[in-house]
Amino acid sequence: MEWLNTHVIYVTIILINIIIILYLLIDRKSIDDQKEILKTIINSSPDIIGYKDSKGKWVEVNKTLEDIINAKEPIIGKTDLDLMKLIPDKEDEFCVCYETDKKIWENGNIKIVEEIFKLRDGTYQTFDVIKVPLYNIDGSRKGIGVIGRDITYKKKSEENKRILNELQHYNEIRTEFFANLSHELRTPLTLIVSALKLVEISNNDYNELSKNKINKYIKTIRQNSFRLIRLINNLIDITKSEDGYLELQVCDHNIVSIVEDITLSIKDFAEEKEISLIFDTNIEEKYTLCDNDKIERIILNLMSNAIKFTPKGGEIKVEIVGKNSGIQISVTDTGIGIPLENQKDVFERFVQVDKSLSRSNEGSGIGLSLVKSFVEMHNGKIIIDSSYIEGTRFVIDLPCNIICEEVEKKCFKSEDSRIQIINIEFSDVYS
């Protein structure tokens, strides 16, 4: 509000008092001429100028303000409450004006407010408005002077600047992501190619490589192939999510059983890192419509992170709490935790807490963003409760959707299919 300095306020007060004086002396012919001149000047102003009496009735408005109000009949002599009834589609605007005037009389101070007006063509104009309470010599209320300047262009400039800053920020994140993505793609491909070369060598002279070593190289190829599949799956899903094409394949499931089975199935991964894995629930079953694959990927992603960032001797606990309207699932670990200043970014697309190329754990920075998308697609929410160096706790609240008649089928998943998903989601967890 650079223009709203002391000089402008003084000019406003002077203009308002001139209008009052002219109306008090309206019976004097010489003043009438001056009044017409002043009225012409005021009506030529792009600023809104007006005056209300002590009862809130409009005594004078210039052409700019009159055009903005756009009443079907003269507004002189009417209050903002009258205009609310006269122009229903501007009820909110006049209600704001009325409430502002009440506060001015309560405080007795000049008030500067930002008011938005709807124009005839349906667009909106924003004004910085000065409202000045005026008093008689005896201290009684005289009226309120109003003057406002159109700052629509300034507001649009500020909005454009904000959008530009957001785009620049997004571009920085995207640049970091693709730099990280090249690393994520190059590493497994390099390992796959190296392992294949060693296997090729073994074909020339089988005695030089034992069967165990060949199996080790095959395992390396398989694990890094799963890493690439996981990365590609995540990229496809995040793109579908952004474009609104990601859909749920819902069936009637016991969600407690889904979470328990997928938790216990990664017990070997936890034991390899000497991490205790605990599953606890206060209910045995809770049937709801959900997407089995996405629920599994939610839990696997959270547990994959927990295993990666929890040191040997640590603990991971998966807990289910049944509620009347839904279910709460939490995954808690005793790992390194997430700094408070970084917690707001963990669900952002392409963002990693540790952005250095020398970080100790792999990851593209889109896993938790997908987790959040999957949870929200089930009309749920996920939050993080973490204290740095004290571990991390993710809490998911999911509603239990009523089973529709259209969805009567039961969905089953083979053990081989579950193992495949686990291998893919845990492909960047190394023993």
C-alpha positions in Angstrom: 0.0 0.0 0.0 2.7 2.4 -1.0 0.3 5.2 -1.9 -1.4 5.1 1.5 0.9 7.5 3.2 0.1 10.3 5.6 -0.3 12.9 2.9 -2.9 10.9 1.1 -4.9 10.5 4.3 -4.8 14.2 4.9 -6.0 14.9 1.3 -8.8 12.4 1.8 -10.0 14.2 5.0 -9.8 17.5 3.3 -11.8 16.3 0.3 -14.5 14.8 2.5 -14.8 18.0 4.6 -15.1 20.0 1.4 -18.0 17.9 0.3 -19.7 18.4 3.6 -19.2 22.1 3.6 -20.5 22.4 0.1 -23.7 20.6 1.0 -24.1 22.6 4.2 -23.8 25.8 2.1 -25.8 24.5 -0.9 -28.1 27.5 -0.8 -25.3 29.9 -1.6 -25.1 30.4 -5.4 -21.4 31.1 -5.5 -20.8 27.8 -3.7 -23.1 26.0 -6.2 -20.7 26.9 -9.0 -17.8 25.7 -7.0 -19.7 22.6 -6.1 -20.3 21.7 -9.7 -16.6 22.2 -10.5 -15.6 20.0 -7.6 -18.2 17.4 -8.4 -16.9 17.2 -12.0 -13.3 16.7 -10.7 -14.5 14.1 -8.2 -16.6 12.2 -10.8 -13.6 12.2 -13.2 -11.4 10.5 -10.6 -10.7 6.7 -11.1 -10.7 6.4 -7.3 -14.0 5.7 -5.5 -15.1 8.7 -3.4 -18.2 8.9 -1.2 -19.6 10.1 2.1 -22.1 8.5 4.6 -24.0 10.4 7.3 -24.0 9.3 10.9 -26.8 6.8 10.3 -24.9 5.1 7.5 -26.9 6.6 4.6 -25.0 7.5 1.5 -25.0 11.3 1.0 -22.6 11.5 -1.9 -20.9 9.0 -4.3 -18.8 9.8 -7.3 -19.4 8.2 -10.7 -16.7 5.5 -10.2 -18.4 4.2 -7.1 -21.8 4.5 -8.6 -20.8 2.4 -11.6 -19.3 -0.2 -9.4 -22.4 -0.5 -7.2 -24.5 -0.5 -10.3 -27.9 -0.2 -8.6 -31.1 0.0 -10.6 -32.2 3.1 -8.6 -30.4 6.0 -6.9 -28.4 4.9 -3.8 -28.4 8.4 -2.2 -30.3 8.1 1.1 -29.8 4.4 1.3 -27.7 2.4 3.8 -25.6 -0.6 3.1 -28.3 -2.8 4.6 -30.8 -1.3 2.1 -28.4 -2.0 -0.7 -28.0 -5.6 0.5 -31.8 -6.1 -0.2 -31.7 -4.0 -3.4 -28.8 -5.8 -5.0 -28.8 -9.4 -3.6 -25.8 -10.6 -5.7 -23.7 -8.0 -3.9 -25.0 -8.9 -0.4 -21.6 -10.1 0.8 -19.8 -6.9 -0.4 -22.3 -4.6 1.4 -22.2 -6.8 4.5 -18.4 -6.4 4.7 -18.8 -2.6 4.3 -21.5 -2.5 7.0 -19.3 -4.5 9.5 -16.3 -2.3 8.7 -18.3 0.9 9.5 -19.4 -0.6 12.8 -15.8 -1.3 13.8 -14.8 2.3 12.8 -17.4 3.8 15.1 -16.5 1.4 17.9 -12.8 2.3 17.7 -13.1 5.9 16.4 -10.0 5.5 14.2 -9.3 5.8 10.5 -9.4 2.3 8.9 -7.7 1.1 5.8 -9.3 -2.1 4.3 -9.1 -4.1 1.2 -12.5 -4.5 -0.5 -13.5 -6.5 -3.6 -16.3 -5.4 -5.9 -18.0 -7.4 -8.6 -18.4 -5.5 -11.9 -21.2 -5.7 -14.5 -19.2 -8.0 -16.7 -18.7 -10.5 -13.9 -15.1 -9.6 -13.2 -13.8 -8.3 -9.9 -11.9 -5.2 -8.9 -9.9 -4.9 -5.7 -9.6 -1.5 -3.9 -7.6 -0.2 -1.0 -10.2 1.8 0.9 -9.6 4.5 3.5 -12.6 5.1 5.8 -12.5 8.2 8.0 -14.9 8.8 10.9 -15.9 12.5 11.3 -17.3 14.1 14.4 -19.2 17.3 15.2 -17.7 19.9 17.6 -19.7 18.4 20.4 -18.2 15.0 19.8 -21.3 13.5 18.2 -21.0 11.5 15.0 -21.1 13.4 11.7 -20.4 10.7 9.1 -17.8 8.5 7.4 -15.7 9.6 4.4 -14.7 6.9 1.9 -12.0 7.0 -0.7 -10.4 4.0 -2.4 -7.9 3.2 -5.1 -8.0 0.4 -7.6 -5.2 -2.1 -6.9 -6.5 -4.9 -9.1 -3.4 -4.6 -11.4 -1.1 -4.7 -8.4 -2.8 -7.7 -6.9 -2.6 -9.5 -10.3 1.1 -8.6 -10.5 1.6 -10.0 -7.0 -0.3 -13.2 -8.0 1.7 -13.6 -11.1 4.9 -13.1 -9.1 3.7 -15.8 -6.6 3.0 -18.2 -9.5 6.3 -17.5 -11.1 8.1 -18.2 -7.7 6.1 -21.5 -7.5 7.1 -22.4 -11.0 10.8 -21.6 -10.3 10.6 -23.7 -7.1 9.0 -26.6 -9.0 11.6 -26.3 -11.7 14.4 -26.6 -9.1 12.7 -29.6 -7.6 12.3 -31.1 -11.1 16.0 -30.5 -11.8 17.0 -32.2 -8.6 14.6 -35.1 -9.3 16.0 -35.8 -12.8 19.6 -35.5 -11.5 18.6 -38.1 -8.9 16.7 -40.1 -11.4 19.7 -40.5 -13.6 21.6 -41.8 -10.6 18.8 -44.2 -9.7 18.6 -45.6 -13.2 22.4 -45.8 -13.8 23.2 -47.7 -10.6 21.0 -50.8 -11.1 21.8 -50.9 -14.8 25.5 -50.8 -14.1 25.2 -53.7 -11.6 23.0 -55.7 -14.0 25.5 -55.3 -16.9 28.5 -56.1 -14.6 26.8 -59.2 -13.3 25.9 -60.4 -16.8 29.5 -60.0 -17.9 30.6 -62.2 -15.0 28.0 -64.8 -15.9 29.2 -64.7 -19.5 32.7 -65.4 -18.3 31.5 -68.4 -16.4 30.1 -69.9 -19.5 33.7 -70.1 -21.0 35.2 -71.8 -18.0 32.6 -73.1 -15.5 35.3 -74.2 -13.0 36.5 -70.6 -12.5 33.2 -69.6 -10.8 31.3 -71.7 -8.3 27.6 -72.2 -8.5 27.2 -70.0 -5.4 28.9 -67.1 -7.1 26.7 -67.5 -10.2 23.6 -67.5 -8.0 24.9 -64.3 -6.3 25.2 -62.6 -9.6 21.8 -63.8 -10.7 20.4 -62.4 -7.4 22.0 -59.1 -8.2 20.5 -59.0 -11.6 17.0 -59.9 -10.3 17.1 -57.4 -7.4 18.2 -54.5 -9.6 15.7 -55.4 -12.2 13.1 -55.2 -9.5 14.5 -51.7 -8.6 13.9 -50.5 -12.2 10.4 -52.0 -12.2 9.6 -50.2 -9.0 11.0 -46.9 -10.3 9.0 -47.2 -13.5 5.8 -48.3 -11.7 6.1 -45.3 -9.4 6.8 -42.9 -12.3 3.7 -44.2 -14.2 1.5 -44.0 -11.1 2.7 -40.5 -10.1 2.0 -39.3 -13.7 -1.5 -41.0 -13.6 -2.1 -39.4 -10.2 -1.2 -35.9 -11.5 -3.4 -36.3 -14.6 -6.3 -37.8 -12.6 -6.2 -41.2 -14.3 -5.1 -43.3 -11.3 -8.1 -45.4 -10.2 -8.9 -47.8 -7.4 -9.8 -51.4 -8.0 -11.9 -52.0 -4.9 -13.2 -55.2 -3.5 -14.5 -56.4 -0.2 -11.5 -57.1 2.0 -10.6 -57.7 5.6 -8.1 -54.9 5.9 -6.7 -56.2 9.2 -5.7 -59.4 7.4 -4.1 -57.5 4.5 -1.9 -55.4 6.8 -1.0 -58.4 9.0 -0.1 -60.7 6.1 2.1 -58.1 4.4 3.8 -57.1 7.6 4.7 -60.7 8.6 5.8 -61.5 5.0 8.8 -59.1 5.3 10.0 -60.6 8.5 13.1 -62.0 6.8 14.2 -58.6 5.6 13.9 -57.3 9.2 15.8 -60.2 10.6 18.7 -59.8 8.1 19.2 -56.3 9.5 18.7 -57.6 13.1 15.6 -55.4 13.5 12.7 -56.5 15.7 9.3 -56.5 13.9 6.2 -56.3 16.0 2.6 -56.5 14.8 -0.3 -55.6 17.2 -4.0 -55.1 16.7 -7.0 -54.7 18.9 -9.4 -56.1 16.4 -9.3 -59.4 14.4 -11.2 -58.2 11.3 -12.6 -55.1 9.7 -14.2 -55.5 6.3 -14.3 -52.6 3.9 -14.1 -51.7 0.2 -10.5 -51.1 -0.6 -7.8 -51.6 -3.3 -5.8 -54.6 -2.0 -2.7 -53.7 -4.2 -2.6 -50.1 -3.1 -3.1 -50.9 0.6 -0.2 -53.4 0.4 2.0 -50.8 -1.4 1.2 -48.2 1.3 2.4 -50.6 4.1 5.3 -51.9 2.1 6.6 -48.4 1.3 6.4 -47.3 4.9 8.1 -50.5 6.1 10.7 -50.3 3.4 11.6 -46.8 4.7 11.5 -48.0 8.3 14.0 -50.8 7.6 16.3 -48.6 5.5 16.6 -46.0 8.2 16.6 -48.1 11.3 19.9 -49.4 12.6 20.7 -52.9 13.8 19.1 -53.7 17.1 16.2 -51.3 16.4 12.5 -52.0 16.4 9.6 -51.5 13.9 6.0 -51.7 15.1 2.9 -52.0 13.0 -0.2 -51.3 14.9 -3.9 -51.4 14.1 -6.6 -49.7 16.1 -10.3 -50.2 15.3 -12.6 -47.2 15.4 -16.3 -46.9 15.1 -16.1 -45.2 11.7 -12.9 -46.6 10.4 -9.5 -48.0 11.2 -6.1 -46.5 12.2 -2.8 -48.0 11.0 0.5 -46.8 12.4 4.1 -47.7 11.4 6.7 -46.8 14.0 10.4 -47.2 14.0 13.4 -46.4 16.2 15.5 -45.1 13.3 17.2 -41.8 12.7 13.9 -39.8 12.5 13.2 -36.8 10.3 14.2 -33.3 11.2 11.3 -31.1 12.1 12.0 -28.5 9.4 11.9 -31.3 6.8 8.7 -33.0 7.9 6.5 -30.7 5.8 8.3 -31.9 2.6 8.2 -35.7 3.1 5.0 -36.1 1.1 6.0 -33.7 -1.7 6.6 -35.2 -5.1 10.3 -35.6 -6.1 11.5 -34.3 -2.7 14.1 -36.2 -0.5 15.1 -35.2 3.0 18.7 -36.1 2.2 19.4 -34.6 -1.3 23.1 -35.4 -1.5 24.3 -37.9 -4.0 26.4 -39.5 -1.2 23.3 -40.3 0.9 23.4 -43.7 2.6 20.1 -45.0 1.2 18.6 -45.1 -2.3 15.3 -43.6 -3.3 13.7 -41.5 -6.0 11.7 -39.2 -3.7 8.3 -40.2 -5.0 7.4 -43.2 -2.8 5.8 -41.2 0.1 4.1 -38.9 -2.3 2.4 -42.0 -3.8 1.5 -43.3 -0.4 -0.3 -40.1 0.4 -2.1 -40.3 -3.0 -3.2 -43.9 -2.3 -4.4 -43.0 1.2 -6.4 -40.0 0.0 -7.9 -42.1 -2.8 -9.4 -44.2 0.0 -10.8 -40.9 1.6 -8.2 -41.3 4.3 -5.4 -39.1 5.6 -1.8 -39.7 6.7 0.4 -37.7 9.1 3.9 -37.9 10.3 4.9 -37.8 14.0 8.7 -37.7 14.2 11.4 -36.5 16.6 14.8 -36.3 15.1 17.1 -39.1 16.5 14.1 -40.6 18.2 12.5 -42.5 15.3 9.5 -41.9 13.0 5.8 -42.7 13.3 3.4 -42.6 10.3 -0.3 -42.7 11.2 -3.0 -43.5 8.6 -6.7 -43.0 9.3 -9.0 -44.8 6.9 -12.8 -44.8 6.8 -14.6 -48.2 6.5 -16.7 -47.9 3.4 -20.0 -49.6 3.3 -20.1 -52.6 0.9 -22.2 -51.7 -2.1 -24.4 -54.3 -3.8 -22.5 -53.7 -7.0 -19.4 -55.0 -5.4 -20.1 -58.5 -4.1 -17.1 -60.3 -5.4 -14.2 -61.3 -3.2 -10.7 -60.6 -4.5 -7.9 -63.0 -4.0 -4.2 -62.7 -4.6 -1.8 -65.6 -5.1 1.2 -66.0 -2.8 3.5 -65.7 -5.9 1.9 -62.3 -6.7 2.5 -61.1 -3.1 6.1 -62.2 -3.1 6.6 -60.4 -6.4 5.2 -57.1 -5.0 7.4 -57.5 -1.9 10.5 -58.1 -3.9 9.8 -55.0 -6.0 9.0 -52.7 -3.1 12.0 -53.9 -1.1 14.4 -53.9 -4.0 16.4 -51.0 -2.6 16.7 -52.6 0.8 20.1 -54.4 1.0 21.2 -57.0 3.5 
